[in-house]
């Protein structure tokens, strides 16, 4: 009987310790504000990203709890909120290796909104939108837009070149702004 009580005590103690360790290692979900064009240029360097007050004010804080070991070959930054997801890898010097930034429910550029609503006889409505950028390069931006009417749902994708052409068509020589 004593062995069973001891076993139960050890099992419950181990479970509580596991829950405590798990809670200590997880971070609460941050409120990440969307990034602007100038922020992406800074994100190409880990040093700039870590020291930027502008990024910090938007919730994008790069904090390492321990100094990197001398043999560390790359750093990974991953941040996620309800509508924003970032995964980036940096080399030992802090230079960007690769990155992917995704924003759900992204504001669409004006020219894209005009294009989607202009010749619409079927009462299409925007159900979802998504912006994806690779390596913090604005020329890699892709918008995915889910449209729906009463009978159909479609997904359309627009890359940088298509948006640039739409911009010239609807807005002329005004500066192209992909990120709001």
C-alpha positions, 0 to 999 in steps of 0.5 A, spaced: 500 500 500 505 504 501 508 503 494 502 505 491 501 511 495 509 513 493 508 512 486 502 516 485 505 522 489 511 521 484 507 521 478 503 527 480 509 531 482 512 529 475 506 531 472 506 538 476 513 539 474 512 538 467 506 543 467 510 548 470 516 547 465 511 547 459 508 554 462 515 557 463 517 555 456 511 558 452 510 565 451 504 569 450 501 571 444 503 578 442 499 583 439 504 584 432 502 590 428 503 590 421 510 592 418 511 597 413 516 597 407 521 601 411 521 595 417 522 590 412 529 593 410 531 593 417 529 586 418 534 584 413 539 585 418 538 581 425 542 587 428 537 592 426 531 588 427 533 587 434 535 594 436 529 598 432 525 602 436 520 602 431 519 594 430 519 594 438 513 599 438 509 594 433 511 588 438 516 585 433 522 584 439 527 579 437 530 577 444 535 571 445 535 569 453 542 566 452 548 568 448 549 564 442 554 559 443 560 560 438 558 554 434 551 557 432 551 557 425 544 560 424 539 564 428 531 563 427 526 568 428 519 566 428 513 570 431 506 569 430 499 573 432 492 572 429 493 575 423 501 575 422 506 570 421 514 570 420 519 565 419 526 568 418 533 565 418 539 569 419 547 567 419 552 568 424 553 575 422 546 576 423 545 577 415 538 574 412 538 567 409 531 566 408 524 569 410 517 568 409 512 574 412 505 572 411 499 577 413 492 574 413 486 579 412 491 584 409 489 591 406 489 590 398 492 596 394 488 601 391 489 598 384 487 591 386 481 593 389 479 597 383 480 591 379 476 586 383 470 591 383 470 594 377 467 589 372 463 585 377 456 584 375 455 578 379 456 581 386 462 578 388 465 580 395 472 579 398 471 573 403 479 573 405 485 576 403 493 574 404 499 577 403 506 573 402 513 576 402 519 572 401 526 575 404 523 581 405 523 583 398 517 587 396 518 585 389 516 578 391 509 580 394 503 576 392 496 577 394 491 571 395 484 574 395 478 569 396 472 572 393 465 569 393 458 571 390 451 567 392 453 561 388 461 560 387 467 561 391 474 563 387 481 564 389 485 569 385 492 570 386 496 577 384 504 577 384 508 584 384 508 584 376 500 584 375 499 589 381 504 593 378 501 593 371 494 594 374 497 600 378 499 603 371 492 602 368 488 605 374 493 610 377 498 612 372 505 614 374 503 615 382 508 611 386 506 604 387 504 602 394 504 594 396 504 595 403 499 599 407 
